[in-house]
Amino acid sequence: MKVVVVGQGYVGLPLAVRAAEVGFSVVGIDLDVRRVALLASCNSFVGDIPSGRLRPLVEAGTYVAVDDYAMAEGFDFALITVPTPLRDGLPDLSFIELSAAALAPHIKPGSTVILESTTYPGTTEELLIPILENGSGFSAGTDFHVGYSPERIDPGNPVWRLENTPKVIAGIDEASLRKLDEFYGAIVEKTIALTSPKEAELTKLLENTFRHVNIALVNELAVFAHELGIDIHEAIDAASTKPFGYMRFTPGPGVGGHCLPVDPSYLSWQVKQRLGRPFRFVELANDVNDHMPNHVVSRVVAALNGDRKSVNGSTVLVLGMAYKKNTGDIRESPALRVVELLDELCAEIKVVDSYCDPSTIPDYCEQVELSSFDLSSVDIVLVLTEHDDVDYQEVVDSAVPIIDTRRVCFGSNVEYL
């Protein structure tokens, strides 16, 4: 069977590779010609997919990466895994619209189109289907199948991978649901069938809104606890010993990735549009988490002032730019806002992050390697992302003041959020 996966990023590439590994003939479509060239030469840019895993599929021809839709002709399954960003605070579904319009002419009787991109409830039925029907001349549910399955990719997680994470699926009718189960049942260990795409779309937003709100809670607590002279981390450790009714969340410099800074706002936007009421939890969480980079920088300024230094002209060594541990994913990373604020205050910024592509690091930051860097030249160290390849003890032993937003350094010269 022929499978087309539109979008070859952190979601689409693992799906495409897994589908090819279990026996599907897979075409990965991405309009970024640089990405396509890398994939065609067996070079993966997604950490969860080593190039060695990609190579045998490319060489066997079971996975092909292309930058146009001509190869979509005659597909059995097409998965849309394109970004759904916010533009000026509003949902931007243009990538879904463009992908659907490009796929539509290639639909044949019996084809199945599945949306995986995170979006607000109703998108599959109210936006996607009309585009597919208009472009194909066929009727959804009668001539072809349509469904929704929210992505649950957790970059860098060695335990919960695509294949062993339960997959939520929903079709517009029973026949569509069976087709989704046929496909996903071949690539994952367990599927969870829901009543309709709306419930599946809401499931993804619920998962991310839950995390977003709880992270905001501990972030705001961290700010207040510091001002009150209370160790928030000791309190979190103690609360985590309770075997029921509590789930551990820890403070940090903000939230990043595509999910948390974006997805809850999709739900908030729809509630406001459809019901005319604000989703207060989401709006409050957005406000708290959006301002954590400012809090981090204020702590840097205060620490430097304590040493009778101005941030202007001081050298700040930033450890970690990615939004997530042991990945190079810099999408919406709070570190980007932190270094931007430091640059506005005229700090000299050095960055250590071996996971990130150098092209993603702002030009005003100098990327350095910790192993060859003179820590005595630094006025303060700022830990923004915890990566396993960093020798934090070496940093602590340098006696340089440290603001640690991830609680990975331990010493008398370390301050936490």
N, C-alpha and C positions, 0 to 999 in steps of 0.2 A: 504494500500500500504506500501511496505517496503522501508525505507530510510536508507542509510548508509552514515554517515558523518565521513570522515577520518581526524583525527586531532581534539583533544578536548581541544583546548586552548581558547584564547580570542575571536576567530572567530567561531570555530567549535562548542563549547559547547552551546553558545546562539542559534545557528542555530538548533542544535539537540534538545534542550529543546523546542524551539518554535514549531518545526515540530511535536514533540510528543504531545504537548498541543493541537494542532488543529486536532489530530486524526491519524497521521501517526504512524506506528510501526517503531521505530528508533533504529539503532545500531550505537553506537559511538565507533570508532576504534582509539586507540592511543597506540603506542608501548612503551610508558612510563608506566611501570607496577605500579609505585607509583601513578600516576594519575588515572589509572583505578581502583585501590584499593580504593582510596578516593571516586571516583564517585559511585562505587558499594555499598559503605557504606553510600551514600547520603551526602557526604561532598564535597561541591563545593570549588574550589580554584580560581574561577573567580568572581570578585566582583559584576559584573552585574547579576549574577545568584546566589541568596541566596540558601543555602542548603534547606530551607523550600520549595522553588519552585521545587527543584529537587526531593525531597523525594517522593511525591505522584506518580511521573512518574516511579521511580525505583520500588516502591512497587506494582504498577499496571502492571509492565512489559512492559509498552509502550516505555520505554527507557532502553537500556542495554549497559553498557560499557564493551568493551573487548580489549585484547591486541594482537589479531591476526585476520586474514582475513577470517577464516572459516565461520564466521557468516554472511559474505557478500553474501553468496550463494542465488541466486534468487532475488536480489534487483531490485526494480523498478527505484529508483533514487539513485545515488551515488554522493556525493559532496566531492571534494578534497579541504581541507582548511589547507594545511601544510605550514610550513615556506619556504620562498625563500630568504635566506640570501646572503650576499656578502662574497666571499672568496678571500682574497688578491685583493679586489677591483673588482672582476669579479662576474657576476651572478652565483649562485649555484642553479640549478634546480633539484638536485639529489633527493630531497624529493618528488617532483612531479613525477619524473621518477619511483621511487620505489613504490609509491602509485599506479600509473597507471598500472605498471606491476603486482602488487598484486591483483588489482581489475579485471584485464582483464579476467582471467579464470572464473570469476563468472558472466560475462555478458551473458544475454539471449536476444533473439529477443524481441525488444521493450524496452529494458533498456535505461536509460538516465544517462549520466555521465556529471557532471558539474564541471568546475574548478573555484574556487574562489580565489586561491592564486594570489597575485600580481606578475605580470611578464611583460615582454616586448611583444609588439604586434607581433602576429604570433605564440606564444607558443602553443595555443590550437590546431591549425591546423597543425603546422609543427612538434611539439614534442609529444603532448599528443595523438593525433589520431593514428599515426603509432604504438605506444606502445600498445594501446588498441586493434588495429586490429591484430597485430602480436600475442598477447597473447590470443585473443578470437577466432580467425578464422572467425570473422564476419567483415562486412564492415560498417563503419560509414556512416550514412545517408541513408543506405539501410536496414541494420538489426538492428542498434541501433542509438540512438540520442546523440548528443554532443553539449555542449554550454559553454558559459563563463558568469559569473556574478561577478563583482568585489565587494569584501566586503566593507562595509561602517560602520563597528562597531566603535563607539567612546566610549572607556571605561570610565565609570564614568559619562556619560552624562545622566541626569535624564529626559531630555526633548526629545531628539532625540534617540530613541531606534530602535532596529532591525525592529519591526513591523510597525513603522510610518515613517521610512526613505525610500524615493523612491528607488526602486531596479532596477538598470540597468541590462538588460538581452540581450543576443544575442545567436542565434543558428547557426549551420553551414548550415542549410536550414530551410525552413518554418516549416516543421514537428518538427524539434528540438526546434525551437522557441516556438511553441505551447506547447510543453512539459515543457519547462522552465516556461512559463507563467502559466501553470496548477499548477506547484509546488509552485512557489513563490507567485502566486496569492492567495494561501491558507494561506500564513504565513505573508504577508505584505499587507499594504493598497494600494500600488500603484507600478506598474512596468513600466519601461521605456524601450521599445524595440528598439534596434539598428540594423543596417544593417548586421553586421558580428562581430565575436569575436574580430577582430583586433581593431575595433572602441571602443568596450567595454574595451579591455585591455588598450588602450590609455587613455580612460576616467579616469581610476584610477590613472595613472601616471600623467595626467594633473592636477587632483585635488591636489595631493600631491606636485608636482613640484611648483604649484602656491603658496602654503603655504610656502614651503621651501625657495623659492626665496624672498618672501616678509618678512619672518622672518630674513633672512640674511640682507636684506636692513636695517631694524630697528636695528639689532644688530650692524652693522658697523656704522650706524649713532650714536648709543649710545656711542660707543668707541670714535668717533671723538667729539661728543658733550661734553663728560666729559673732554676731553683734552682742549676744547675751553671754558670751563666754562659755558656751556649752559645746561639748564634743558630739556632733551629730553622728559621727561614724560609730562611736561607742554605743549610742542609743540604737542605731540601726542594727548593729551586731547583736545587741541584747534582744531587740524585738524579733530578730530572725530565729531565736531559739524557741519561739512559740510554735508548736507543731500544727496549729490550726488557725484559720482566720487571719493570716498575715502572709503577704508575699513580698519578698525583698526587692527593693529598688534603691539605687544609690545615686547621689548627686553627681553632676558633671558640668562641663562648660556649655551645655545646650544640647540640642538634638540635631541629628543629621541623617543623611541618606534620603532616598526618595520618599520613604513612608511617613515618618513622624512629622516632619515639617510641612507635609503636603496633605496627606490623606485625610486627617481629621477635618481639615478645612473644606474638603469636598462635602462631607456630611453636614457641616455647619452651614455651608452655602445652600444646600438643598433644603434644609429645614427653614432657612430664612426665605428662600424663594417660594416654597410650596405652602408653608404654614404661617409665614410672616412673623416668626418669633426667633429670637437669638438662641443659639446653643451655647449657654453661658459657660459650661464646663470647658468646652473647646476654646472659646475665646479667651478665657482666663488662662488656660494652659498655654496657649499661643503667646500671650503677653509675658508670662513668667519665663518660658523657655527661650523666647526671642531675646530677652534681656540678660540672659546668663553671660554671654560674651562681655557685655558691659561690666557686669559684676567681677568677672575674672580680671579684666584690665584694671579695674579700680583696686583690686587686691595687689596687682603688680605695682601700681603707682604707690600704694601705701607702703609696700615692702621696701621699695627703693627709697622712699622718703625716710623710712626708718633708718636707712644707712646713709642719710644725708646726700642722696643722689636724685637727680632729675631723670625722668624717663627719656627726656630729650637728650639724645646722644648716648644713652646707655645701650649696652649690648644684651639682647634678650635671646637666649637659646630656647627654641621651641622644640619639644620632643613630641612628634606625632602630628600629622595634618589630616589623616583620614578620619572619617567619622566613626570608624569601628575598628576594634582591635584586630590586628593581623590581617588587614585587607588594605588595598590601595584605593578603596572607594572614597572619593573626596566629595561626592555629590551632597550639596547642602551642608557640608561639614561646618560646625560652629567654629572650628579653628580658622576658617577663612575670614570670618567676621572679627575674630580676636586679633589676627595679625593685621587686618585692615585698620582696626582702631589703634593698634600700637604704631603702625606706620603714620597715621595721622598725628600721633604725638611725637613723631620724629625719632622713634627708637631704631636702633640697628638690629635687624632681625636675622638670626641664623636658624635654619630648620634642619632637623634630623628626621627623616622618614624614608627608609629604604623601600617601602612598599609602594609609594606613590610615584607615578610617572612624573619626571621632572617638569614636563610641559604643563602639569596641572598646578604647580606651585607658583604663586604670584611673583612677578618679576622683581618686586622690591625685597624679596626674601632671598637670602643666599643659602642654598642647600649644601650641607656639609655632612661628613662622615664622623660619627662620634669617636671612632677608634683612632683617628688622626687629628682630632680637634683639640686645641689647647683650652681646657676648661677654665684656666686661670684668667683668660681674656674676657670672661663672661661676667656681667653684673648680676644676672638673675637667670634661673632656669624655670621654664614653664612647661609642665607636663600636661598635654592635652589629649593624647591617645596612648593607650597602653599597648606596646608591641613587644612580643617575646624576644626579639633580636636586640633589644637595648639593655645594656648593662647598667641598671639603675643604681646598683651599689657603688659603681665607679663614680657616678654623678654625685651621690651623697658624700662619698669620701673626699670629693674635691672641696667640700666646705662652702661651696657657692650657695647663696640663698635659693630655695626652691619653693615654687608654688605648684603643688601637685593636685590636679583636679580629678585624678583617678585613684589616689591612695595606693601607689605602688612604690613610693620611696619612704624610707623610715630612718629618721635621724633628727638631731636637734636643730638642724638647719632647714627643716621641712615644715611648710604650712599647708593645710588642707582647706578645701572649700568648707 
